[in-house]
Structures are given as structure tokens and as C-alpha cells.
Amino acid sequence: MNRKKEVLVLGFALFSMFFGAGNLLFPPSVGIAVGENWFQAGLGFFLTGIGLPLLGILAFTKVGSLDEFANKVSNKFNILYSTILILVIGPLFAIPRTGSTTFEMGILPLFPNFNPLVLATLTSAVFFGLTLFLVLNKSSITDILGKFLTPIILSILLLITILGISKDLGTPVSSTVLGNQFSYGFISGYQTMDALASVLFGVIIIKGLEGKGIVNPKDQKFFLSNAGFIAAIGLGFIYLSLIYLGAQISSLKGLSTAQTTLTLAQLTLGNIGKVAFGICVAAACLTTSVGLVALASEWFSKLINISYKSLAIIICLFSALLSVAGLDYIIALSVPVLVILYPVTIVLILLNVFGVKNHLSFKLVVAVTLTISIVEICGFNLSFIPFSKEGFSWIIPAIVAFILSSILKEYVPINKNI
């Protein structure tokens, strides 16, 4: 086996798995919001957009399967957590978002004078009708599209970056964001949902390695860490360039999330380039939608007594309805859920990556992190906790919970089924 070639192939595979419309939509919005503070916010965005997803992948060299990811908290919690995870990156947010992005970036620019609500409804119906057809027929067209679309979009991004820098689009202005810019970027990175998806991607990657005879955890870690570095370079280029370019047009106010990215495309490539870019992103959304609908349908068909086909129809119908509400509405709707789910996912990833075996540590750290996140999102004042003003009030309590659980592990009996 040519290890260097395998690492390169796996690196490109990892990149293509993480690469989606969210990676294009949110970095420019961060840049336009923080303006001259784009570098600090960019560092925070890098951690959630690149660092956490790669750690999530590496966690599976320790646990091996989704069934074991949160199992040390309890069997029931693992099922509940996995179900919520799939709902979030499935029909509740990520799948409807693909339809909304398709409308706002791929269709609306082509028909600017058409009634937006009617056009959004028609787009959603066609988009999710096509999604359902491809899911039920298990067509390979999405794989083919994905292989061609990724290099095309990357080429367009490279051209936008080069032209954006050479044209001097503008000068970054003062940030419109109150508070710490780093934490703003960090929390904005939640919207990519890549760290959540990495929990599921880890299963796919590990199974792929095992299929090639790579079963030793040390070998798996070697391939994943090196491939992760390659994927990180690709994602880093996208994030850095788009956050920077977004900052250059930060004097423009009132742009929606999709409009920000399209504005960059128009300023650098003109109207034709903007439309071409929007169509490419819309096609990429279709491949993402098909994959997520198939994943969610398969999971719930095993969990409840409903057929895969019926679930696919239900998910597509629900996603089509929510999609019409609009991209910014779906993003706003997802924020409180992600603010609760992400800290729990972060501590689970870290506990698994560092090979913690103590069940009490999992139980106590997750319970404390979850409680703090819920209390904070409900609007209670937690300013007495360090880092709360930066949006990280859960960090110190989680560390204290881990230390306490390490001390008490010999004295507290553990029921693994609770």
C-alpha cells in the first residue's frame, strides 16, 4: 500500500465530505460583521470550522462506532443524543437550509422580478421532489455531481479571491458586533455544523479504513491526522479568503447571509459569474440534501417502525415547507439549539479523543455542560462564571466537573443503562 497516496486520497475525501454550502455562506457574513477585526474572529471560526471537526473524526479511532460515542454517559443518552444530532443536521435545519440556499443563491438571481414567495415555493417543490427521486432510486448522479462541482467551485473561489484582493473591494470598517470578536467567530462556526457532522463522518471513514485492512488504531490515527491536515488546508483557504473578503465590503449594510456571498461574486466576476456561482452552489446543495435525507431516513427506520421510503417522503415534505421560510429564518431558528448542542458535542469529542474511560466523568461533565448551556440560553445571568461574557460559561464548570469526577470515581457506583 502506498501510504502517501492513501493519505492524499483520504484527505480529499475528508475535504469533500465537509465542503458544502454552509462553508461558503457563513465566513463572508462573519467578515462583513466584524470588519477590521476579521483576523480575531477568523481564529475563532477556524477552531469550530476546522479544529473541532478534525478532532471529531479522530475521536472515532477511540470509539469505533456511533453506538459508543456517548455510551459512557448511558445507553439511553447515546440514542437520544444521536437522534437529536441527526435531526439537527437533517430535517430540522441542515436539509431545509439546502433548499433555501438553492433559492436565494441559484434561482432568485435569475428571476429577480418574480414574486419571491411563489418562486420560493416552486423552487422548494422542485428541489425536494428531485431530492426524493434521487434518494428513493439511489442514483449515483449526486456522487458524479459532487466530484465535478467541488473543483469547479474551488476554482471560482480562487478566482474570486485573486480578483477581490487585486481589485481592492474596500476598506474594513469598525465591527458591528458587541463583545469579544474571537468568541463571535467561534460561535458563528457552529452554523457550519461540521463538528456535528464529523461525529457521523467518523463512522464512514473508519469503516473505509477497515475495509482496506487498516484496523490498528495507531495506523488509523496516522491516516486520519495526516488526511485531516490536507482537508484543513483546503477549508482554511476557503474560510480565510472569504472572511477577509467579507471584511473588505463591511461598509455595506443590510445584506442577508446569501446576499453577502453573492455580492462578493458579483463584485469580482460580474453578473454572469454571480449567476454561475449560484447555480454551482445550488447543485452542491442537492448532493448534500440527498445524502442527509438518506442518512436520516435510514436512522429513523431502524429506530421506529416506519419504512425507509415513508420516512424519506415525510422528511422531504417537512423540509420543503420549512425551506420556504427562508435562509435567515432557518439560521435564526437553529442558533439556540446549536448553542446547547455544540458544547455537549465538544466535551464528548474531547473525552473520547483523550481516551477517558471513567463513566462518571462522562456523566458529570455532560450533565454540567448541558445544564449550563440550557440555563444560559434561557436568559439567566451567569456573569459570575468566568468566560461567560465571551459565551463560554460552560468551560470552567465542565473542567471542575471532570476534576471532581476523577476524585470520586472510586466511591460512586455507575449504572450504565440510566
N, C-alpha and C positions, 0 to 999 in steps of 0.2 A: 504493500500500500504506500502510495506517495503521500506522506503526511502533509507536506506543504500544499499540495493540490487539494487535498481533502479539507484543510483549514480554509483555503480560499473559497472553495465551493460552499462550505458551511457558512462562511462569513457573508457571502452574497445572499444565501438563503435566509439568514437571520435578518439582514437588512430589508429584503423584500417582504418578509413577514411583518416587520414593524412599520414599514413605509405605507402610509395611507393618507387620506385627505386631511386628517387631523394634524399631521406633521407639516402640512402646508398652510393650514388655516390659522393656527394659533401663534406661531412665532412672530409673524408680522404684526399681529394685534398687540402682542407684548411690547414690541419695539415702538409702535405708534403711541402706546400708553405711557411708557417710561421715558421716551425721548432721549435726552443726553445721558441718562443713567442706564443705557441699554446693556452695558457690559456687566454690571452687577446683577441685573435681572436675568441676563443670559446665563450667568453661572448657576443661578438657582434653577432655571429652566433645564439646563444641562443635567443637573442631578436627577430630577424626576423624569426627564425625557430620555436620558441615556443611561445614567448610572443605575437607577433602580430597575429598569427592565433587564439589564445585563445581570444584575445580582439575582433577579427573579429566575432567569434561565439557569444560573449557576446553582441555585437552591435545589434544583432537581437532580444534581449529581449526588445530593444527600438523601432526598426523599424518594426519588424514582417514579412517583405517580401522584396524580391529583388526590387520590384517596388518602394519601399520607401527609399532604401538605399542612393541614390544620388538625390532623387527627390527634395530636398530643394535647390539644385543648379538650376535645372529646369527639367521639364518632358523630354525634348529632350535630355538633357545631360545624364539623367539617362539611357535612352535607348541606347545612344551612348557608355557610359561607360560600361554598362552591355554587350553590343555586343563585344567591344574590349576585355573585360575580358574573355569572353567565347572563342574568337578567340585565345587569348594567351595561355590559359590553354587547348585549343583544337587543331585545325588543324595547327596553325602556329608553335607551339613549343612543347607543352607537349605530344600530341599524336605521332608526328613523333619521339620524343625522346624515347618513349617506344619501338618503332621498332629498333632504333639504339642501345639502351641498350641491347635488346634481342640478337642482332647480336654480339655485342662486348663482352658481358659477358656470354652468353649462347651457342652461336654457334661457334664463331671463335676459342675459346679454344679447341673445339672438332675436328676442321679441320684446324690446323694452316698452313698446306702446300697448302691449296686450294686457288685459285685465289680470293683475298679479294673482288674485285668489283662484280664478278659473284656470290660469296657466299652471299654478302650483298643484291644483287638484288633478289636472290632466297628466302632469309630469309624474306625480306620485303614483297614479294608477298604472301608467305605462311602465315606470321603473320597477315597481314591486310586482307587477304582473310578469315582467321579464325575469325578475329575480326568482319568483316562484317556479316559473317554467324551467329555468336552469337548475334549480335545487332538486326538483322532482325528477328531472331527466338526467341529473348528474353529469351534465355536459362538461367537457374539458375546455370549452371556449374561454372560461374565466382564467384558467392557467395560461392559455395561449395569450390572451389579452394582457395578463399580468407580466409575462416575460417581455412583451414588446413595449408596454406602457411605461414600465419603470425606467428603462434607459431613455425613452423619449422625454418623459417629464424631467428627469435629471438633466438632460441636455438643455431643455428650455430653462430650467432653474439656473444652470451655469451661465447661459446667455443673459438672463435677467440680471444676475449678479454682476457680470462683467460690464454690461451696459449701464447698470444702476450706479456702479462706482465711477465709471468713466464720464457719465452724464452729470454727476453731481446733482442728485434729485432735490436736495435741500439741506438745511442745517437743523440738527436735532434741537428741539426746544425743551423747556423745563417739563418735568414729569407731571402728569395729571393724577398720578397715583399717590395717595397719602400713605405714610408709613414706610417700612423697610422695603427697598426695591428688590433685594435678594429674595426675601420671602414671597414677594408678589410673583416673581418669576418661578419660584419653586412651586407655589400653589397653582399657578397658571399651567404648569406642566402636567397637572392632574388631568387636564382636559384631553391630552393625547391618549389617555387610558392605556398607554403602553406597558406600564408596570403591572396593571391588572391583567392585560393580555399575556404578559410574559409567563404568568402562572400556568396558562393553558398552552402556550407555545413550548414551554419546557417539556411537557409531556411528549409533544411531537418530535422535538429534537432528540431527546433521549432515546425514544423508540427507533428513530432513524439511525442513531449511532449503534444501538444494539443490533439492528438489522444488518449492519456492516461488520458485526463481530467485535465492536468496541464496547466491552462490558465492564472493564476495570474503571472504577470511579476516578482514579488518578488520570487515566487516559482521557476519559470523558471531560474532566476538568480542563485538561490541556487543550483539547479541541475547542471546547466552548469558550474558554478565556481568550484564546487567540482569534477565534472567529468573531467573538464579541468585540475585540479591538478593531477589526475590519469594519464591522457593522457600525461601530461608534464613530469611525472616521466619516462614513457616509452620512449618518444622521447629524453629526457635528457640523459638517459643511452646510447642510440644509438649515439647521437652526441658527447658526452664527450669521450666515448671509441674510436670511430672512428677518431676523431680529434687527440686524444692523440697517437693512434697507427700510424696514418699518420705521425705525428711529429717524431716518432721513426725511420721511414725509410726516413727521409727528405734528407739524403745524396744521395739517388737515384734520378737521374735527368732524365728528358725527358719522364716520364710516362704520358700517357693520363689519362683522368678522370676515365674511366672504368678500365684501367690497374692498377691504384693505389689501388682500392678496391680488384681486383683480386690478386694483388701481396700480399696483407695482408692475403688473404685467403690461398694462396699457401704457404707462409712462415710459417703459423701456422698449416694448415690442410694437406698440401701436394697437389699434382696434383689432386687426387681423390676428396678431399674436395673442391678445387677450382672449379672443373667442376660441382660438386653437388650444390654448392652455386650459380654458374652462372645460372644453369637450374632453380633453385628456383626463382631467381630474374626475369628471363625471363618469367616464368609463372605468377609471380606477375604483370609484365608489361602488360600481356594480360588482366588481370582483370581490370587494370587501363584504358587501351585502350578502352575496351568495354564500360565502364562507361562514359568515356569522349566523345566518338563518339555518344552514345545515348543522352547525355546531349546537345551537340552542335547541333545535328540533330533536337531535339525537339525544341530548342530555335529558330533556324532559320526557321523551318517550320511554326512557329507562326508569325515570323517577315516578311517573304517573301512568295510569292505564289509558293512554291516548296514543293513537298511531302517529308515526313519523310524518305521514302525509297530512293528516289533520292538523298537527301542530304547526307544520310549515305554512299552511293556509292561514291559520289563526295569527301567527307571528307576522306574516306579510300584511294581512288586513289591519292589524293593530298599528304596525309601523307606518303603513301608508297614511292612516288617519293622523297620527302624531306628526308625521313629516310635514303635513300641510301647515302646521302651526308655525313653522319657520325655524331656521337655524339658531338664531339668537335666543328664541324662547326655549328650545331644547337645551341649549348650553346653560341658560339660567336655571332651568329645572334640575339639571344634573349637579350643579355646584354643591348643594348641601349633602347630597348622597355621596359624592366623591370626597368631600371634606371629612366624612365619617369613615368611609371605606378605605381610603388611602393610608391613613396612619396604621390601621389594623393590618393591612397588607404589608406595609413597610416593616413592622415588628415581626410579622410571620416570616417574611423573607430573611431578615437578619438572624432570627433564631435558628432557621434552617441552614442558612449559609455557614454559620459558625458551629453547626453540629450540636446544638444544645439538646441534651437527652432528657432533662428534667421536665416532667409533665407539669409540675406545679409552676414552673417558670412560664410555660406557655399559657396556662390557665390565668395566672395572676396578671402577667404583662398584657395579655389581650383584653382581659376584663377591665383593667385600669385604663388602657388606651381607648377602648370603645366607650367607656363611661365618660371620660374627659371630653372626647370628640362630640358625643351626643349633647352633653351639658353645654359645651361651647356653642354648638350650632343652634341651640335653643335660646341663646342670647344672654345667658348668665355671665356675670362679671367674674372672670378668672385672672384679673390683673395681678393678683398676689402670687401667681405661679410664674417662675422665670420663663422667659421667651414667649409669654402669652401674647404680648403686643405684636410680635412678629408672626403670630399664627401657629406657633409650635408649643402650645401649652401642654401637650401630651408627652413631650420628650422626657422631662425630668421625672414626672410620676412613673413613666414606664421604666426608667433606669432604676428608680427606687424600688419598684415592684420586683424587678429582676434580682436585685441585691437581696431583698427580703426573702424572696422565694428560694434563693440559693442557700440562705441560712436555715430556713425552716423545712427544707426538703426531707430531712430525716425524721421529722416529727409529725408531718401531715399526711394522712392516708389519701391515696388518689383513686377516685372512681373514674375509669376511662370512658364510661358509657354515658356520663351525665351530659 
